[in-house]
Amino acid sequence: HLNTPFYQQKENTGVNLIFIPKKSEEKSGVLYIPQGFYLHDNEINKTKINFGCPFLLQEMILDEKTREEINKEGKIESETTFSYTIYKITTKGDLIKLFNILLERIRNLSLTDEIVESYKKKLILEYKEDPLSISKEKTIENMFFSSPMTNGTHCKGKDINKIHLTEMKKFLFRYYSLKSLTFIASYDAEP
């Protein structure tokens, strides 16, 4: 931690909290999900988990309404990498309030066949409309050959089409449960 003071605590709910004091008006925080697009669990309770599942779930959680609500008082960004998914919020206002909006969205996420299918169509359309998607895909395939990295850093249409409701629910309950979450906050305060 490079001699930076920080405070860590495991809550009764299982959430891991990390606080890093800083001298700044801006408050920032990260909700860390310990799973990215490299699937350490190819199956959860005998259900195959497809490559695109973390991306689709990230899109569903950070829908337009949630993004707009948080961006009224701050800024939210999300990212899925090889090993984790994060939701980062910065604000000069109430950081906890904004994270509660995100957590409520996760907690109340409605997963039905119709909703999953509509988000799948949206992601496939975005993939098809990205003029560089095939170039990116082929470059990564050529760079990494038989490595899991050949899956790339974004979903392909074929990956998205394989996703179904059951795996979305199992992925959500496994990786977005309170015991799996880490909340990292940094602002001008004492813990």
Salt bridges, closest charged atoms under 4 A:
GLU25 OE1 - LYS92 NZ 3.94
ASP41 OD2 - ARG174 NH1 2.54
GLU59 OE1 - LYS122 NZ 3.30
ASP63 OD2 - ARG105 NH2 3.43
GLU73 OE2 - LYS97 NZ 2.67
GLU104 OE1 - ARG107 NH2 3.01
GLU117 OE2 - LYS120 NZ 3.06
GLU126 OE2 - LYS122 NZ 3.66
ASP130 OD2 - LYS136 NZ 3.20
GLU141 OE1 - LYS138 NZ 3.62
GLU167 OE2 - HIS164 NE2 3.35
ASP188 OD1 - LYS23 NZ 3.48
